[in-house]
Amino acid sequence: MGRKSRRREPQGSMVPPGTVALLCAGHARYTQVLQCFMALDLPPGTRTHIYGGGVDMPHNRNEIVSTFQGDWLLMIDDDQLFTPDLARRLLRRLDHPRVDVVVPLILRKSPPHEPVLELLPTGATELVNVKLTDQSGLLPVYAAGTGVVLIRRRVFERIGEPWFVRHPRLSEDYYFCVRAQEAGCGVFCDLDVRAGHVAPMAVWPTRLPTGRWAAAYTTMTIGGIDAVQKEIACMEKVTKRSRQGVKVHRG
């Protein structure tokens, strides 16, 4: 399933052809995500593809890479929301010769909702999560989540098959970025472009510091009852300290 962009490109701003792929696997098929995908403003000649795979994410990503056409691939997971100008805003970053992989700013689904971005400080052996303050523009990172990611074809050529593989300590997307770095490719986050990480919410009865009952929201957890208990504990800790950071409606 796919479509071709028909919008005329302004003179002097030609973009080489590429592919945009929506990966529908492992998450609920959110109607809003499909609507965002179909509303994307794409350069002429861009091919689009909706891929429906199973829960094996490395396999799914490798299948998309093996069949895409053009100089670049924009891969989007089915739990991401975005504006129609997403592709064009990321593609403009390919004008920078050091940008080979670029992602928008995306936060984790679960509290404390940190950016899905990692650094490797000089002399360190462990990745460190990026802490944002007032930065903007392009931020070089060592690894990033690939819920939305724009990748030049030359990255895949340098890494070689299989492009996405499992790692004992890293997710397949983080490990892909690490291998890209080792192959001499630049990985960046465009802090001026954002995507919404879709997270189903659970509504919990909780007490405010005043003793009144209220409703608090947490994300749905797939890690079993232990993970649910941890999320409840986190919610209660925040609720007791203050109402900041927890969306609360008085009953």
C-alpha positions in Angstrom: 0.0 0.0 0.0 1.5 3.4 -0.9 1.1 6.7 -2.6 3.3 9.2 -4.4 3.6 12.8 -3.6 2.3 15.1 -6.3 3.1 18.5 -4.8 5.3 20.6 -7.0 8.7 21.5 -5.5 9.8 25.1 -5.5 12.6 25.9 -7.8 16.0 25.5 -6.2 14.9 23.2 -3.4 15.0 19.8 -5.1 15.2 16.8 -2.7 16.6 13.5 -3.9 13.9 10.7 -4.0 13.4 8.5 -1.0 10.9 6.4 0.8 8.6 6.9 3.8 7.5 3.7 5.6 5.0 3.3 8.4 5.7 0.2 10.5 2.5 -1.2 11.9 3.7 -3.9 14.3 3.8 -4.5 18.0 1.4 -1.6 18.8 -2.3 -0.9 18.5 -3.3 0.4 15.1 -4.1 3.9 16.1 -6.3 5.6 13.5 -4.7 9.0 14.3 -1.3 7.7 13.4 -2.6 6.5 10.0 -4.2 9.9 9.5 -0.9 11.7 10.2 0.9 9.4 7.8 -1.6 10.1 5.0 -1.4 13.8 5.6 2.4 14.0 5.3 3.6 16.7 2.9 6.2 14.9 0.8 8.6 15.9 -2.0 7.7 14.8 -5.5 8.8 11.2 -6.3 8.7 10.1 -2.6 7.4 6.5 -2.3 5.3 5.5 0.7 4.9 2.1 2.2 2.8 0.7 5.0 4.4 -2.4 6.5 2.4 -4.8 8.6 4.7 -7.2 10.5 4.8 -9.1 13.7 6.4 -8.3 17.0 10.0 -9.0 15.9 11.1 -5.4 15.4 14.6 -6.1 14.1 13.1 -8.3 11.4 10.5 -5.7 10.5 13.0 -2.9 10.2 15.4 -5.1 8.1 12.5 -6.0 5.8 11.7 -2.3 5.2 15.4 -1.5 4.6 15.8 -4.3 2.1 13.1 -3.0 -0.2 13.1 0.8 0.1 14.0 2.9 -2.9 15.8 6.2 -3.1 18.6 8.0 -1.3 16.9 8.1 2.1 14.4 6.3 4.3 12.1 7.8 6.8 10.8 5.1 9.1 7.9 5.7 11.4 6.5 3.4 14.1 2.7 3.2 14.5 2.8 4.7 18.0 4.0 8.2 16.8 2.0 11.3 16.1 3.4 14.1 14.0 2.6 17.2 11.9 2.3 17.1 8.1 5.6 19.0 7.7 7.6 16.3 9.6 9.4 14.8 6.6 10.3 18.1 5.0 11.7 19.5 8.2 13.9 16.5 8.8 14.9 16.3 5.2 16.3 19.8 5.3 18.9 18.6 7.8 20.4 16.4 5.1 21.9 19.6 3.7 24.4 19.2 6.5 27.1 16.8 5.3 27.7 15.3 8.8 24.0 14.4 9.2 23.4 10.8 8.3 20.8 9.8 10.8 18.3 12.3 12.3 15.4 11.9 14.6 12.8 14.4 16.0 12.6 15.0 19.8 10.6 12.1 21.3 9.9 11.4 25.0 9.6 8.0 26.7 6.0 6.8 27.3 6.6 6.1 30.9 7.5 8.6 33.7 9.7 10.5 34.0 9.2 10.9 30.2 12.9 11.6 29.4 14.1 12.1 25.8 14.8 8.9 24.0 18.4 10.1 23.4 21.7 8.9 24.8 25.2 10.3 25.0 28.6 8.6 25.6 30.7 11.0 27.6 34.5 10.9 27.0 36.1 8.1 28.9 32.7 6.5 29.8 31.6 3.0 29.0 27.9 3.4 29.7 25.4 5.5 27.8 23.9 8.5 29.6 20.4 9.9 29.0 20.3 13.4 27.5 19.1 16.1 29.9 17.5 19.0 28.0 17.3 22.6 29.2 16.8 25.3 26.6 18.7 23.8 23.7 17.4 24.0 20.1 18.6 23.0 16.6 20.7 20.0 15.9 22.0 18.0 18.8 24.7 15.3 18.2 23.8 12.1 20.1 25.4 8.7 20.4 22.1 6.7 20.2 18.5 7.5 19.7 15.1 5.8 19.6 14.0 5.2 16.1 10.2 5.6 16.5 10.7 8.3 13.8 14.0 8.3 12.0 15.4 9.6 8.7 18.5 7.6 7.5 20.7 8.1 4.4 21.2 5.1 2.2 24.9 5.3 2.7 24.5 4.4 6.4 23.0 1.0 5.5 25.8 0.5 2.9 28.5 1.2 5.5 27.0 -1.0 8.3 26.1 -4.0 6.1 23.4 -6.6 6.7 21.8 -7.3 9.0 21.2 -3.6 9.8 19.1 -4.0 12.9 20.1 -6.8 15.3 19.5 -7.6 18.9 22.1 -6.8 21.5 22.3 -8.2 25.1 22.2 -4.7 26.6 20.8 -2.3 24.0 17.6 -2.1 22.0 17.9 -2.7 18.3 17.5 1.0 17.5 20.2 2.1 20.0 22.5 -0.6 18.7 21.9 0.5 15.1 23.0 4.1 16.1 26.1 2.8 17.8 27.1 0.8 14.8 26.4 3.8 12.6 28.7 5.9 14.8 31.4 3.2 14.5 31.0 3.3 10.7 31.7 7.1 10.7 28.1 8.3 10.4 26.7 11.2 12.2 23.6 10.7 14.4 21.6 13.8 15.4 18.4 14.9 17.0 16.6 17.9 15.5 15.2 19.6 18.7 13.1 21.9 16.6 11.0 18.9 15.4 8.8 16.9 17.8 6.7 13.7 17.6 4.1 12.5 20.1 4.7 9.1 21.6 1.3 7.5 21.9 0.8 5.9 25.3 -2.6 4.4 26.4 -3.5 5.7 29.8 -4.9 4.0 32.9 -7.0 6.0 35.4 -6.3 5.3 39.0 -8.2 6.4 42.2 -5.8 8.2 44.5 -5.8 10.5 47.5 -4.7 14.0 47.4 -2.5 15.4 50.2 -5.7 16.9 51.6 -7.2 13.4 51.8 -9.8 13.9 49.1 -10.1 11.2 46.4 -9.1 12.1 42.8 -8.2 10.5 39.5 -4.6 10.2 38.4 -3.3 8.9 35.1 -0.5 6.5 34.3 0.6 4.9 31.1 -0.4 1.3 30.3 2.4 -1.1 31.2 3.3 -4.3 29.3 5.8 -5.7 31.8 3.4 -7.7 34.0 2.2 -7.0 37.5 5.6 -6.0 38.9 5.9 -3.2 36.4 2.4 -2.1 37.1 3.2 -2.0 40.9 6.3 0.1 40.2 4.2 2.6 38.1 1.6 2.8 40.9 4.3 3.5 43.4 5.8 6.2 41.2 2.4 7.8 40.8 1.7 7.7 44.6 5.1 9.2 45.4 4.6 12.1 43.1 1.0 12.6 44.3 2.1 12.8 47.9 4.9 15.2 47.2 2.8 17.5 45.1 0.4 17.5 42.2 3.1 18.7 39.8 3.8 16.2 37.1 0.6 14.2 37.7 -2.5 15.1 35.8 -5.2 15.2 38.6 -8.9 15.9 38.4 -10.7 16.6 41.6 -13.6 14.4 42.3 
